[in-house]
């Protein structure tokens, strides 16, 4: 491996130390309904996002909340010496992709059949620390 590639790989590893990812695959809610909740927490602090999701009535809010807690736990496993309160974590990215679709037929008048598409989605949450970003820009 050349020196340039090695330096780029080390820089990539260093930037990934502050990031943390959690994924929920094949969530059985439609992507459109889930994106409504994902848009509310994108770019917000983790504490604010958890409170918004806790008091929302939407079904997908509870699933995103559990996923966010899982991402926080993943961050803690990666950064054992740091505290969550001091690190100022925020939701850097959250996106909802369409998953598999169950296709069914519902009987309809005059011998026809209407399609029912039961949609699912994949949710990905990326957390990052604002404290680390501030230290890097000062250097």
TIMI-2910 file (N, C-alpha, C, CB; in pm, 1 decimal, decimal comma, always signed):
<rs>
+----------+----------+----------+----------+----------+----------+----------+----------+----------+----------+----------+----------+------+
!      n_x !      n_y !      n_z !     ca_x !     ca_y !     ca_z !      c_x !      c_y !      c_z !     cb_x !     cb_y !     cb_z ! resn !
+----------+----------+----------+----------+----------+----------+----------+----------+----------+----------+----------+----------+------+
!    +85,7 !   -117,8 !     +0,0 !     +0,0 !     +0,0 !     +0,0 !    +89,6 !   +123,2 !     +0,0 !    -97,2 !     +0,3 !   +123,1 !  Unk !
!    +56,9 !   +219,0 !    -85,2 !   +135,9 !   +340,9 !    -94,0 !   +111,9 !   +432,5 !    +24,6 !   +104,8 !   +414,0 !   -222,4 !  Unk !
!   +198,9 !   +529,7 !    +37,3 !   +189,6 !   +622,4 !   +151,0 !    +61,6 !   +704,8 !   +145,2 !   +311,2 !   +715,6 !   +154,0 !  Unk !
!    +23,4 !   +747,3 !    +24,7 !    -96,6 !   +829,6 !    +12,3 !   -222,6 !   +751,0 !    +51,9 !   -110,0 !   +882,1 !   -131,5 !  Unk !
!   -229,2 !   +627,0 !     +6,2 !   -344,6 !   +543,3 !    +41,9 !   -348,5 !   +515,1 !   +191,5 !   -341,0 !   +411,3 !    -35,8 !  Unk !
!   -231,0 !   +490,7 !   +249,6 !   -225,4 !   +463,0 !   +392,6 !   -270,9 !   +583,9 !   +473,2 !    -83,7 !   +422,4 !   +433,7 !  Unk !
!   -226,7 !   +702,6 !   +433,8 !   -268,4 !   +824,1 !   +504,2 !   -418,7 !   +848,0 !   +489,9 !   -191,0 !   +945,4 !   +451,2 !  Unk !
!   -471,3 !   +823,2 !   +369,9 !   -615,0 !   +839,9 !   +348,8 !   -694,3 !   +739,7 !   +431,6 !   -649,6 !   +824,6 !   +200,4 !  Unk !
!   -644,5 !   +616,1 !   +440,1 !   -713,2 !   +513,4 !   +519,3 !   -709,8 !   +547,8 !   +667,6 !   -649,4 !   +375,5 !   +495,9 !  Unk !
!   -596,5 !   +597,6 !   +714,1 !   -587,3 !   +635,9 !   +855,3 !   -679,0 !   +754,0 !   +887,0 !   -442,4 !   +671,0 !   +891,6 !  Unk !
!   -688,2 !   +849,8 !   +795,9 !   -778,3 !   +963,7 !   +816,1 !   -923,5 !   +917,6 !   +818,1 !   -757,7 !  +1069,4 !   +705,8 !  Unk !
!   -957,6 !   +821,6 !   +730,4 !  -1093,7 !   +767,8 !   +726,8 !  -1125,8 !   +694,3 !   +856,9 !  -1111,3 !   +673,2 !   +606,3 !  Unk !
!  -1030,8 !   +616,0 !   +906,4 !  -1051,1 !   +544,6 !  +1032,6 !  -1069,8 !   +641,8 !  +1148,4 !   -932,8 !   +451,6 !  +1061,0 !  Unk !
!   -990,2 !   +748,1 !  +1149,1 !  -1000,2 !   +847,9 !  +1255,4 !  -1135,9 !   +917,0 !  +1254,9 !   -889,3 !   +951,3 !  +1241,1 !  Unk !
!  -1186,3 !   +948,4 !  +1135,7 !  -1317,9 !  +1014,0 !  +1129,2 !  -1429,9 !   +917,9 !  +1166,2 !  -1342,6 !  +1070,7 !   +988,9 !  Unk !
!  -1409,8 !   +788,0 !  +1141,7 !  -1512,1 !   +689,3 !  +1176,7 !  -1513,5 !   +656,4 !  +1325,0 !  -1490,9 !   +562,9 !  +1097,6 !  Unk !
!  -1411,7 !   +697,7 !  +1399,9 !  -1411,2 !   +671,2 !  +1544,2 !  -1520,3 !   +748,5 !  +1615,4 !  -1276,0 !   +706,4 !  +1604,2 !  Unk !
!  -1550,8 !   +867,7 !  +1568,6 !  -1654,7 !   +947,3 !  +1633,8 !  -1793,3 !   +908,3 !  +1584,8 !  -1630,8 !  +1096,1 !  +1609,4 !  Unk !
!  -1802,8 !   +852,5 !  +1465,1 !  -1932,5 !   +813,4 !  +1409,1 !  -1975,2 !   +677,9 !  +1463,0 !  -1926,6 !   +809,8 !  +1255,6 !  Unk !
!  -2105,4 !   +656,8 !  +1463,1 !  -2158,3 !   +528,0 !  +1502,7 !  -2286,8 !   +500,9 !  +1424,3 !  -2184,1 !   +523,4 !  +1655,7 !  Unk !
!  -2306,0 !   +377,6 !  +1380,4 !  -2416,7 !   +343,5 !  +1291,6 !  -2501,0 !   +233,6 !  +1354,7 !  -2364,7 !   +299,4 !  +1152,9 !  Unk !
!  -2632,4 !   +243,8 !  +1334,0 !  -2724,8 !   +135,9 !  +1371,9 !  -2827,0 !   +122,3 !  +1260,5 !  -2795,2 !   +164,5 !  +1510,7 !  Unk !
!  -2865,1 !     -1,3 !  +1229,3 !  -2960,5 !    -25,7 !  +1120,7 !  -3074,9 !   -113,8 !  +1168,9 !  -2890,2 !    -91,0 !  +1000,2 !  Unk !
!  -3193,0 !    -84,3 !  +1117,9 !  -3310,3 !   -169,0 !  +1139,2 !  -3355,4 !   -215,5 !  +1002,4 !  -3425,9 !    -92,8 !  +1215,7 !  Unk !
!  -3354,5 !   -346,5 !   +981,1 !  -3384,0 !   -402,6 !   +850,1 !  -3522,8 !   -466,7 !   +853,2 !  -3275,8 !   -506,3 !   +808,3 !  Unk !
!  -3597,0 !   -448,5 !   +746,1 !  -3731,7 !   -505,7 !   +728,4 !  -3828,9 !   -462,9 !   +838,2 !  -3723,4 !   -657,6 !   +725,1 !  Unk !
!  -3835,7 !   -335,2 !   +861,2 !  -3935,7 !   -279,0 !   +950,8 !  -4068,7 !   -279,7 !   +876,3 !  -3896,6 !   -133,8 !   +998,0 !  Unk !
!  -4174,3 !   -330,8 !   +937,6 !  -4299,1 !   -351,3 !   +864,6 !  -4392,6 !   -230,6 !   +870,4 !  -4370,0 !   -472,1 !   +918,8 !  Unk !
!  -4338,2 !   -111,8 !   +848,4 !  -4416,9 !     +9,8 !   +834,1 !  -4381,6 !    +68,5 !   +698,4 !  -4389,4 !   +112,2 !   +951,2 !  Unk !
!  -4472,4 !   +140,5 !   +637,3 !  -4440,5 !   +195,3 !   +506,3 !  -4332,3 !   +302,1 !   +519,2 !  -4566,6 !   +253,8 !   +439,6 !  Unk !
!  -4245,7 !   +314,0 !   +420,3 !  -4137,0 !   +410,9 !   +427,9 !  -4186,6 !   +554,5 !   +439,7 !  -4048,8 !   +398,0 !   +307,0 !  Unk !
!  -4296,7 !   +585,1 !   +377,7 !  -4348,9 !   +722,3 !   +380,4 !  -4387,2 !   +764,6 !   +522,4 !  -4470,7 !   +734,8 !   +287,4 !  Unk !
!  -4450,8 !   +674,6 !   +595,5 !  -4489,9 !   +705,5 !   +733,4 !  -4367,4 !   +717,3 !   +823,9 !  -4585,2 !   +597,5 !   +787,4 !  Unk !
!  -4268,0 !   +634,4 !   +798,8 !  -4148,2 !   +636,9 !   +882,4 !  -4064,3 !   +760,7 !   +854,6 !  -4064,8 !   +511,1 !   +859,6 !  Unk !
!  -4060,2 !   +806,0 !   +729,5 !  -3981,5 !   +924,8 !   +695,6 !  -4033,8 !  +1049,1 !   +766,2 !  -3982,0 !   +947,1 !   +545,1 !  Unk !
!  -4162,7 !  +1052,5 !   +796,6 !  -4218,2 !  +1167,1 !   +869,8 !  -4150,6 !  +1182,2 !  +1005,7 !  -4370,6 !  +1151,4 !   +888,0 !  Unk !
!  -4128,1 !  +1071,2 !  +1073,7 !  -4062,7 !  +1076,6 !  +1204,2 !  -3912,3 !  +1097,0 !  +1190,5 !  -4091,0 !   +949,0 !  +1282,8 !  Unk !
!  -3854,2 !  +1040,5 !  +1086,9 !  -3710,3 !  +1055,6 !  +1066,8 !  -3675,0 !  +1201,5 !  +1038,9 !  -3662,3 !   +966,0 !   +951,1 !  Unk !
!  -3761,6 !  +1272,3 !   +968,1 !  -3736,1 !  +1413,2 !   +936,6 !  -3737,8 !  +1500,0 !  +1062,2 !  -3839,8 !  +1464,6 !   +836,5 !  Unk !
!  -3813,2 !  +1457,8 !  +1164,2 !  -3821,1 !  +1537,1 !  +1286,8 !  -3691,1 !  +1534,3 !  +1367,1 !  -3934,9 !  +1487,3 !  +1372,9 !  Unk !
!  -3614,9 !  +1426,4 !  +1358,5 !  -3497,2 !  +1412,9 !  +1443,8 !  -3365,4 !  +1432,0 !  +1369,6 !  -3498,0 !  +1278,5 !  +1509,0 !  Unk !
!  -3368,9 !  +1447,4 !  +1239,1 !  -3245,3 !  +1462,2 !  +1161,3 !  -3172,7 !  +1590,3 !  +1200,3 !  -3275,8 !  +1462,4 !  +1009,8 !  Unk !
!  -3045,0 !  +1577,4 !  +1238,8 !  -2963,2 !  +1691,8 !  +1273,8 !  -2980,8 !  +1741,4 !  +1416,4 !  -2992,1 !  +1801,6 !  +1181,1 !  Unk !
!  -3066,0 !  +1679,7 !  +1494,3 !  -3093,6 !  +1724,6 !  +1631,7 !  -3002,2 !  +1653,3 !  +1731,3 !  -3241,8 !  +1699,5 !  +1668,4 !  Unk !
!  -2991,2 !  +1710,2 !  +1851,3 !  -2918,5 !  +1644,8 !  +1959,2 !  -2990,8 !  +1517,0 !  +1999,5 !  -2903,2 !  +1739,2 !  +2080,5 !  Unk !
!  -2915,9 !  +1422,8 !  +2054,1 !  -2971,9 !  +1291,9 !  +2087,8 !  -3079,0 !  +1304,0 !  +2195,6 !  -2861,2 !  +1196,8 !  +2134,3 !  Unk !
!  -3056,2 !  +1388,1 !  +2296,3 !  -3155,1 !  +1402,8 !  +2403,6 !  -3286,7 !  +1458,1 !  +2350,0 !  -3100,9 !  +1494,4 !  +2514,2 !  Unk !
!  -3277,6 !  +1559,2 !  +2265,8 !  -3397,9 !  +1618,2 !  +2206,6 !  -3471,1 !  +1514,9 !  +2120,3 !  -3361,3 !  +1742,8 !  +2122,1 !  Unk !
!  -3394,3 !  +1440,4 !  +2040,2 !  -3454,7 !  +1340,4 !  +1951,9 !  -3525,6 !  +1231,2 !  +2031,3 !  -3348,4 !  +1278,3 !  +1861,7 !  Unk !
!  -3463,5 !  +1186,7 !  +2140,3 !  -3526,7 !  +1082,8 !  +2222,6 !  -3657,4 !  +1133,0 !  +2283,1 !  -3431,4 !  +1037,1 !  +2334,1 !  Unk !
!  -3661,0 !  +1259,5 !  +2327,9 !  -3783,6 !  +1314,5 !  +2384,9 !  -3892,8 !  +1329,1 !  +2279,9 !  -3755,7 !  +1449,2 !  +2449,6 !  Unk !
!  -3857,5 !  +1374,0 !  +2162,0 !  -3956,4 !  +1387,9 !  +2054,5 !  -4016,4 !  +1252,5 !  +2020,7 !  -3892,7 !  +1450,9 !  +1928,9 !  Unk !
!  -3930,6 !  +1151,3 !  +2008,4 !  -3978,4 !  +1018,6 !  +1971,7 !  -4056,9 !   +952,6 !  +2084,0 !  -3862,2 !   +930,8 !  +1932,5 !  Unk !
!  -4021,6 !   +982,5 !  +2207,5 !  -4090,3 !   +921,0 !  +2321,6 !  -4235,7 !   +965,4 !  +2330,1 !  -4018,1 !   +955,3 !  +2451,7 !  Unk !
!  -4261,1 !  +1092,6 !  +2302,2 !  -4396,0 !  +1146,3 !  +2319,9 !  -4475,6 !  +1155,2 !  +2190,7 !  -4388,2 !  +1281,8 !  +2382,0 !  Unk !
!  -4427,0 !  +1096,0 !  +2084,8 !  -4501,8 !  +1094,2 !  +1959,6 !  -4598,6 !   +975,3 !  +1959,8 !  -4405,2 !  +1086,6 !  +1837,6 !  Unk !
!  -4711,2 !   +991,6 !  +1892,3 !  -4811,8 !   +885,8 !  +1888,1 !  -4791,9 !   +789,0 !  +1772,2 !  -4948,7 !   +946,5 !  +1879,4 !  Unk !
!  -4701,6 !   +820,5 !  +1681,6 !  -4680,9 !   +736,2 !  +1563,5 !  -4617,3 !   +603,0 !  +1602,1 !  -4592,9 !   +808,7 !  +1460,3 !  Unk !
!  -4652,5 !   +499,2 !  +1528,4 !  -4598,0 !   +366,2 !  +1556,0 !  -4449,0 !   +360,2 !  +1523,8 !  -4673,4 !   +259,8 !  +1475,5 !  Unk !
!  -4408,7 !   +428,2 !  +1418,4 !  -4267,7 !   +422,1 !  +1378,3 !  -4177,7 !   +499,3 !  +1474,1 !  -4251,0 !   +476,7 !  +1237,0 !  Unk !
!  -4233,6 !   +588,9 !  +1555,0 !  -4152,9 !   +666,6 !  +1649,1 !  -4087,2 !   +575,3 !  +1752,3 !  -4239,4 !   +772,7 !  +1719,5 !  Unk !
!  -4159,0 !   +476,6 !  +1800,1 !  -4103,2 !   +385,2 !  +1900,2 !  -3990,2 !   +301,4 !  +1840,4 !  -4213,4 !   +293,1 !  +1956,4 !  Unk !
!  -4005,3 !   +260,6 !  +1715,3 !  -3900,7 !   +180,5 !  +1652,3 !  -3775,6 !   +263,8 !  +1626,2 !  -3951,6 !   +120,0 !  +1521,5 !  Unk !
!  -3793,7 !   +387,9 !  +1584,5 !  -3678,2 !   +475,5 !  +1563,5 !  -3611,9 !   +507,5 !  +1696,6 !  -3720,2 !   +605,7 !  +1491,9 !  Unk !
!  -3692,0 !   +522,0 !  +1801,6 !  -3636,7 !   +550,7 !  +1934,6 !  -3548,5 !   +435,4 !  +1982,1 !  -3750,3 !   +576,3 !  +2036,3 !  Unk !
!  -3595,2 !   +312,2 !  +1964,6 !  -3515,6 !   +196,3 !  +2003,8 !  -3388,0 !   +187,0 !  +1920,6 !  -3597,6 !    +67,7 !  +1989,3 !  Unk !
!  -3398,8 !   +221,1 !  +1793,3 !  -3281,7 !   +219,5 !  +1706,2 !  -3181,3 !   +326,0 !  +1748,3 !  -3323,1 !   +240,8 !  +1560,3 !  Unk !
!  -3230,4 !   +441,1 !  +1789,5 !  -3143,9 !   +548,2 !  +1837,2 !  -3072,9 !   +507,3 !  +1966,6 !  -3225,3 !   +676,8 !  +1859,3 !  Unk !
!  -3144,7 !   +440,5 !  +2056,2 !  -3081,9 !   +389,6 !  +2178,8 !  -2975,0 !   +284,9 !  +2146,9 !  -3188,3 !   +329,3 !  +2272,3 !  Unk !
!  -3000,0 !   +204,0 !  +2044,4 !  -2901,3 !   +105,4 !  +2002,0 !  -2777,4 !   +173,7 !  +1945,6 !  -2961,6 !    +10,7 !  +1897,8 !  Unk !
!  -2796,6 !   +280,5 !  +1870,2 !  -2682,6 !   +354,9 !  +1815,5 !  -2600,8 !   +418,8 !  +1927,5 !  -2731,0 !   +463,2 !  +1717,0 !  Unk !
!  -2668,9 !   +467,8 !  +2031,8 !  -2598,0 !   +525,9 !  +2146,5 !  -2515,7 !   +417,8 !  +2216,9 !  -2698,4 !   +591,5 !  +2246,1 !  Unk !
!  -2574,1 !   +299,1 !  +2231,5 !  -2501,0 !   +188,5 !  +2294,1 !  -2380,3 !   +148,1 !  +2209,2 !  -2594,2 !    +67,3 !  +2314,8 !  Unk !
!  -2396,7 !   +150,0 !  +2076,6 !  -2283,8 !   +120,4 !  +1988,4 !  -2174,2 !   +225,6 !  +2004,0 !  -2330,4 !   +113,3 !  +1841,7 !  Unk !
!  -2214,0 !   +351,3 !  +2019,7 !  -2115,8 !   +458,5 !  +2038,0 !  -2040,4 !   +439,8 !  +2169,4 !  -2184,8 !   +596,5 !  +2035,2 !  Unk !
!  -2113,3 !   +400,2 !  +2274,7 !  -2049,1 !   +377,0 !  +2403,9 !  -1950,7 !   +260,5 !  +2396,8 !  -2154,5 !   +350,1 !  +2511,4 !  Unk !
!  -1984,5 !   +157,0 !  +2320,3 !  -1893,3 !    +43,6 !  +2306,2 !  -1766,6 !    +84,2 !  +2231,5 !  -1962,8 !    -72,1 !  +2233,2 !  Unk !
!  -1780,9 !   +176,5 !  +2136,7 !  -1666,2 !   +223,8 !  +2059,9 !  -1577,6 !   +317,8 !  +2141,3 !  -1713,4 !   +293,9 !  +1934,0 !  Unk !
!  -1641,1 !   +403,5 !  +2221,6 !  -1569,6 !   +504,1 !  +2301,0 !  -1592,0 !   +475,4 !  +2449,1 !  -1616,9 !   +648,9 !  +2265,0 !  Unk !
!  -1516,1 !   +383,6 !  +2504,7 !  -1538,9 !   +339,0 !  +2641,6 !  -1504,5 !   +446,3 !  +2745,0 !  -1458,0 !   +214,6 !  +2668,7 !  Unk !
!  -1406,3 !   +529,5 !  +2716,1 !  -1361,9 !   +627,9 !  +2814,7 !  -1447,3 !   +753,6 !  +2816,5 !  -1219,2 !   +665,3 !  +2788,3 !  Unk !
!  -1519,7 !   +782,1 !  +2710,2 !  -1596,6 !   +906,3 !  +2699,5 !  -1737,1 !   +888,8 !  +2755,8 !  -1604,0 !   +952,3 !  +2553,4 !  Unk !
!  -1793,3 !   +999,3 !  +2804,1 !  -1931,0 !   +999,6 !  +2852,9 !  -2022,3 !  +1055,6 !  +2744,8 !  -1943,7 !  +1082,3 !  +2983,9 !  Unk !
!  -2144,8 !  +1002,9 !  +2739,3 !  -2240,8 !  +1047,2 !  +2637,8 !  -2278,4 !  +1193,4 !  +2660,4 !  -2367,3 !   +958,5 !  +2640,0 !  Unk !
!  -2293,5 !  +1233,9 !  +2787,4 !  -2335,5 !  +1370,4 !  +2818,0 !  -2230,0 !  +1472,7 !  +2774,3 !  -2363,4 !  +1384,6 !  +2968,0 !  Unk !
!  -2102,0 !  +1437,2 !  +2789,0 !  -1994,6 !  +1530,2 !  +2754,6 !  -1966,9 !  +1534,7 !  +2605,0 !  -1868,3 !  +1492,6 !  +2828,1 !  Unk !
!  -2002,4 !  +1430,1 !  +2532,8 !  -1964,3 !  +1420,8 !  +2392,3 !  -2057,0 !  +1499,2 !  +2299,7 !  -1961,7 !  +1276,6 !  +2350,1 !  Unk !
!  -2174,1 !  +1540,1 !  +2347,2 !  -2267,4 !  +1619,7 !  +2266,5 !  -2302,1 !  +1547,5 !  +2136,1 !  -2207,2 !  +1758,5 !  +2235,7 !  Unk !
!  -2358,7 !  +1426,3 !  +2148,0 !  -2396,1 !  +1347,3 !  +2031,3 !  -2515,5 !  +1408,3 !  +1959,8 !  -2427,2 !  +1203,9 !  +2071,9 !  Unk !
!  -2518,0 !  +1391,8 !  +1827,7 !  -2632,5 !  +1436,0 !  +1748,6 !  -2656,2 !  +1337,5 !  +1635,5 !  -2610,2 !  +1579,0 !  +1692,9 !  Unk !
!  -2775,4 !  +1341,7 !  +1579,1 !  -2812,8 !  +1252,7 !  +1469,3 !  -2757,9 !  +1314,2 !  +1340,8 !  -2969,8 !  +1232,1 !  +1461,5 !  Unk !
!  -2646,0 !  +1262,2 !  +1295,1 !  -2583,2 !  +1318,2 !  +1175,6 !  -2663,5 !  +1283,0 !  +1051,2 !  -2439,1 !  +1267,7 !  +1161,6 !  Unk !
!  -2699,7 !  +1156,7 !  +1038,9 !  -2779,5 !  +1111,6 !   +924,9 !  -2885,0 !  +1014,7 !   +975,7 !  -2690,0 !  +1044,7 !   +815,4 !  Unk !
!  -3000,8 !  +1022,8 !   +915,1 !  -3102,1 !   +919,0 !   +934,1 !  -3175,3 !   +909,2 !   +802,3 !  -3200,8 !   +951,2 !  +1054,7 !  Unk !
!  -3178,7 !   +790,2 !   +747,0 !  -3250,6 !   +774,7 !   +621,9 !  -3328,6 !   +645,1 !   +621,2 !  -3154,8 !   +779,5 !   +503,8 !  Unk !
!  -3437,6 !   +648,3 !   +546,4 !  -3531,7 !   +537,0 !   +539,3 !  -3537,6 !   +491,5 !   +394,4 !  -3674,1 !   +577,6 !   +592,3 !  Unk !
!  -3496,6 !   +369,3 !   +369,4 !  -3500,9 !   +311,7 !   +235,5 !  -3614,4 !   +211,1 !   +227,5 !  -3366,1 !   +245,0 !   +199,4 !  Unk !
!  -3669,3 !   +196,2 !   +111,2 !  -3775,2 !    +98,5 !    +90,5 !  -3721,6 !    -42,9 !   +101,1 !  -3841,2 !   +119,3 !    -44,7 !  Unk !
!  -3796,9 !   -130,7 !   +161,3 !  -3755,5 !   -269,6 !   +176,5 !  -3836,8 !   -360,1 !    +86,0 !  -3769,3 !   -314,2 !   +321,6 !  Unk !
!  -3851,4 !   -484,0 !   +127,7 !  -3928,8 !   -579,2 !    +48,0 !  -4076,6 !   -544,1 !    +54,8 !  -3905,4 !   -724,0 !    +96,8 !  Unk !
!  -4149,3 !   -588,6 !    -45,9 !  -4291,1 !   -557,5 !    -52,6 !  -4370,0 !   -687,6 !    -69,9 !  -4320,9 !   -458,3 !   -168,8 !  Unk !
!  -4462,3 !   -713,1 !    +20,9 !  -4551,2 !   -827,9 !     +6,9 !  -4665,6 !   -788,3 !    -84,8 !  -4604,5 !   -876,3 !   +145,6 !  Unk !
!  -4690,1 !   -867,1 !   -187,0 !  -4796,0 !   -834,2 !   -281,7 !  -4908,7 !   -935,1 !   -266,1 !  -4742,5 !   -832,9 !   -427,9 !  Unk !
!  -5028,3 !   -882,5 !   -246,7 !  -5147,1 !   -966,2 !   -227,2 !  -5257,2 !   -920,3 !   -322,2 !  -5196,0 !   -960,3 !    -79,3 !  Unk !
!  -5359,2 !  -1001,9 !   -336,7 !  -5475,3 !   -964,3 !   -417,1 !  -5599,0 !   -961,9 !   -328,2 !  -5494,9 !  -1062,3 !   -536,4 !  Unk !
!  -5676,3 !   -856,7 !   -340,0 !  -5802,9 !   -845,0 !   -269,9 !  -5914,0 !   -858,1 !   -372,7 !  -5813,1 !   -710,0 !   -191,6 !  Unk !
!  -6014,4 !   -935,8 !   -339,6 !  -6124,4 !   -953,2 !   -435,2 !  -6196,3 !   -820,7 !   -456,0 !  -6223,9 !  -1061,4 !   -386,0 !  Unk !
!  -6237,2 !   -798,3 !   -578,6 !  -6302,6 !   -673,7 !   -615,7 !  -6426,8 !   -708,6 !   -698,1 !  -6205,3 !   -579,5 !   -695,5 !  Unk !
!  -6515,5 !   -612,4 !   -718,9 !  -6638,1 !   -640,8 !   -793,7 !  -6611,6 !   -682,1 !   -939,0 !  -6728,1 !   -519,1 !   -791,6 !  Unk !
!  -6706,0 !   -753,7 !   -994,5 !  -6707,3 !   -797,1 !  -1134,5 !  -6586,9 !   -884,1 !  -1169,4 !  -6710,9 !   -676,2 !  -1226,1 !  Unk !
!  -6547,3 !   -969,0 !  -1074,6 !  -6443,7 !  -1067,5 !  -1101,4 !  -6302,2 !  -1013,2 !  -1108,1 !  -6473,6 !  -1134,8 !  -1227,0 !  Unk !
!  -6282,1 !   -892,3 !  -1065,7 !  -6147,4 !   -834,7 !  -1070,0 !  -6076,0 !   -856,7 !   -936,7 !  -6153,7 !   -683,7 !  -1103,3 !  Unk !
!  -5949,0 !   -823,4 !   -935,3 !  -5871,0 !   -830,1 !   -812,2 !  -5788,7 !   -702,9 !   -798,0 !  -5779,4 !   -955,3 !   -811,0 !  Unk !
!  -5793,9 !   -641,9 !   -680,4 !  -5714,0 !   -522,7 !   -655,0 !  -5585,7 !   -563,7 !   -585,5 !  -5792,4 !   -419,6 !   -570,0 !  Unk !
!  -5479,2 !   -493,9 !   -618,1 !  -5350,4 !   -524,8 !   -555,7 !  -5338,5 !   -459,1 !   -420,2 !  -5235,3 !   -480,6 !   -645,0 !  Unk !
!  -5284,7 !   -534,6 !   -325,4 !  -5247,9 !   -479,3 !   -195,4 !  -5096,1 !   -492,9 !   -186,3 !  -5322,2 !   -553,5 !    -74,5 !  Unk !
!  -5028,9 !   -381,7 !   -159,6 !  -4883,4 !   -384,4 !   -144,6 !  -4850,1 !   -350,3 !     -0,8 !  -4813,6 !   -285,4 !   -243,2 !  Unk !
!  -4802,5 !   -449,9 !    +73,4 !  -4763,7 !   -428,2 !   +212,2 !  -4615,6 !   -392,8 !   +212,3 !  -4793,1 !   -554,8 !   +301,7 !  Unk !
!  -4586,1 !   -266,8 !   +239,9 !  -4449,8 !   -216,5 !   +226,8 !  -4371,4 !   -233,5 !   +356,3 !  -4451,5 !    -70,0 !   +185,8 !  Unk !
!  -4241,1 !   -241,3 !   +341,4 !  -4151,2 !   -242,9 !   +456,5 !  -4035,4 !   -149,0 !   +426,0 !  -4100,0 !   -388,4 !   +488,1 !  Unk !
!  -3949,8 !   -125,6 !   +525,6 !  -3840,2 !    -32,5 !   +504,2 !  -3717,1 !    -72,4 !   +584,6 !  -3883,2 !   +108,6 !   +540,8 !  Unk !
!  -3606,7 !     -5,5 !   +552,7 !  -3481,2 !    -20,1 !   +625,6 !  -3445,6 !   +118,3 !   +678,6 !  -3365,8 !    -79,5 !   +534,1 !  Unk !
!  -3417,1 !   +127,1 !   +809,6 !  -3382,2 !   +255,6 !   +870,7 !  -3235,2 !   +250,6 !   +909,6 !  -3472,9 !   +287,0 !   +995,4 !  Unk !
!  -3161,0 !   +356,8 !   +878,2 !  -3020,5 !   +367,8 !   +915,2 !  -3000,3 !   +497,9 !   +991,0 !  -2928,3 !   +361,3 !   +790,0 !  Unk !
!  -2938,0 !   +488,3 !  +1108,9 !  -2909,1 !   +605,2 !  +1192,1 !  -2757,9 !   +616,6 !  +1207,8 !  -2979,7 !   +594,8 !  +1331,8 !  Unk !
!  -2704,1 !   +736,0 !  +1182,7 !  -2561,9 !   +763,3 !  +1201,5 !  -2550,1 !   +874,3 !  +1304,5 !  -2491,8 !   +802,9 !  +1066,3 !  Unk !
!  -2480,3 !   +845,6 !  +1414,8 !  -2455,9 !   +944,5 !  +1519,3 !  -2314,0 !   +997,2 !  +1506,6 !  -2479,4 !   +883,9 !  +1660,0 !  Unk !
!  -2295,3 !  +1121,3 !  +1546,7 !  -2161,6 !  +1179,9 !  +1548,2 !  -2152,1 !  +1272,1 !  +1668,4 !  -2131,1 !  +1256,8 !  +1415,6 !  Unk !
!  -2029,8 !  +1304,2 !  +1705,4 !  -2005,7 !  +1389,2 !  +1820,8 !  -1966,3 !  +1528,2 !  +1774,2 !  -1896,7 !  +1329,2 !  +1911,7 !  Unk !
!  -2031,2 !  +1629,4 !  +1827,2 !  -1997,9 !  +1766,6 !  +1789,9 !  -1870,5 !  +1813,2 !  +1858,0 !  -2112,4 !  +1860,2 !  +1824,7 !  Unk !
!  -1837,4 !  +1754,2 !  +1972,0 !  -1717,8 !  +1794,3 !  +2046,1 !  -1592,9 !  +1761,6 !  +1965,9 !  -1712,8 !  +1724,9 !  +2183,5 !  Unk !
!  -1586,9 !  +1643,7 !  +1905,4 !  -1469,0 !  +1603,7 !  +1829,0 !  -1450,9 !  +1691,5 !  +1705,5 !  -1479,6 !  +1456,8 !  +1787,9 !  Unk !
!  -1561,9 !  +1730,2 !  +1641,9 !  -1553,5 !  +1813,6 !  +1522,4 !  -1497,2 !  +1950,4 !  +1555,4 !  -1690,6 !  +1827,9 !  +1457,5 !  Unk !
!  -1531,8 !  +2004,8 !  +1672,1 !  -1481,5 !  +2135,1 !  +1713,5 !  -1331,3 !  +2129,0 !  +1736,4 !  -1553,0 !  +2183,0 !  +1840,3 !  Unk !
!  -1283,6 !  +2022,0 !  +1800,0 !  -1141,1 !  +2007,6 !  +1826,7 !  -1060,7 !  +1994,4 !  +1698,3 !  -1116,4 !  +1887,4 !  +1915,6 !  Unk !
!  -1115,1 !  +1928,3 !  +1598,2 !  -1043,0 !  +1910,9 !  +1473,2 !  -1030,3 !  +2041,1 !  +1396,5 !  -1111,5 !  +1807,7 !  +1387,6 !  Unk !
!  -1130,0 !  +2129,6 !  +1403,6 !  -1123,5 !  +2255,1 !  +1329,0 !  -1028,8 !  +2353,6 !  +1395,8 !  -1262,6 !  +2316,9 !  +1316,1 !  Unk !
!  -1007,1 !  +2341,6 !  +1527,1 !   -918,1 !  +2433,0 !  +1597,4 !   -772,4 !  +2404,2 !  +1565,2 !   -940,9 !  +2424,1 !  +1747,2 !  Unk !
!   -739,7 !  +2278,2 !  +1533,8 !   -599,6 !  +2241,7 !  +1510,7 !   -546,8 !  +2290,2 !  +1380,9 !   -582,7 !  +2095,8 !  +1516,9 !  Unk !
+----------+----------+----------+----------+----------+----------+----------+----------+----------+----------+----------+----------+------+
</rs>
